[in-house]
Amino acid sequence: MPRPLTRLSDPQHRALADFLRTHRERLAPGGGGRRRTPGLRREEIAQLSGISATWYTWMEQGRDVSVSPAVLDRLANALQLTTAERAYLFELAGKRDPRAPAPNSAAAPAALRAAVAAVRAPAYVLDGLWNAVAWNKAAARLFVGWLTGEHDRNLLRYIFTASAARRLIGDWDDRARRVLAEFRADYGKRVDDPAMAKLVEELRQKNKFFAEAWDEHMVVSREGGERTFHHPIDGTRSYLQSTFNYAPRPDFKLVILTPAKS
């Protein structure tokens, strides 16, 4: 039997303990009869999850125990968690859900595509691999050579391998380095994803600037700000970029470019 570790004061462990206890107590026990305490017993949840009762008790006590994604998966099933509750469980435990959609596993839902189409300013949605999965006509016009199918509609392939991107994006060197630092923040969340590794290695081989910038290990959040583009037809245009995460699929990013006031 594993030895208990030191009890932590970490609020995240306390939140996980309270979450487990609350959802265990909400489950109706089978077999009838009255019980002094509500819900299932700790031993029953442990048995349903295939772990020892002692180990589960330590989790409910907020102790610093290491729990694998497989155990969390069984706990989520035993506790009959909803999709949102399951995601919350894995977030509290600091683990990646093995059943979570892969970054490139699904197209954008119809409701999201409709929302993007309704935006008048250029707008697009990136998946976890930074492929465009939804965009509007304004975005297709602005990003020459990207959203019409070239480069698999991947933003990194477009920026680092398309000559049109170098002409379009103002201060290309600085912007490209910044975009790559933003991508690395996402890469860190999917460092064990083969698709991520394949994309990075492909671009390292294709583009010397990408390889050099990648080796700098810069990491920044996607904060937005002013972006300048030199469009071959519309001329120089400036926009304020805003980025939002899509709640049902947090790996989806909605980017909106609002015209900047001159």
Secondary structure as GFF3:
##gff-version 3
##sequence-region A 1 262
A	DSSP	alpha_helix	11	26	.	.	.	ID=ss1
A	DSSP	alpha_helix	42	49	.	.	.	ID=ss2
A	DSSP	alpha_helix	53	60	.	.	.	ID=ss3
A	DSSP	alpha_helix	69	78	.	.	.	ID=ss4
A	DSSP	alpha_helix	83	93	.	.	.	ID=ss5
A	DSSP	alpha_helix	110	118	.	.	.	ID=ss6
A	DSSP	beta_strand	123	126	.	.	.	ID=ss7
A	DSSP	beta_strand	132	135	.	.	.	ID=ss8
A	DSSP	alpha_helix	137	142	.	.	.	ID=ss9
A	DSSP	three_ten_helix	150	153	.	.	.	ID=ss10
A	DSSP	alpha_helix	155	161	.	.	.	ID=ss11
A	DSSP	alpha_helix	163	168	.	.	.	ID=ss12
A	DSSP	alpha_helix	172	187	.	.	.	ID=ss13
A	DSSP	three_ten_helix	188	190	.	.	.	ID=ss14
A	DSSP	alpha_helix	194	206	.	.	.	ID=ss15
A	DSSP	alpha_helix	208	214	.	.	.	ID=ss16
A	DSSP	beta_strand	225	231	.	.	.	ID=ss17
A	DSSP	beta_strand	235	246	.	.	.	ID=ss18
A	DSSP	beta_strand	249	259	.	.	.	ID=ss19
###
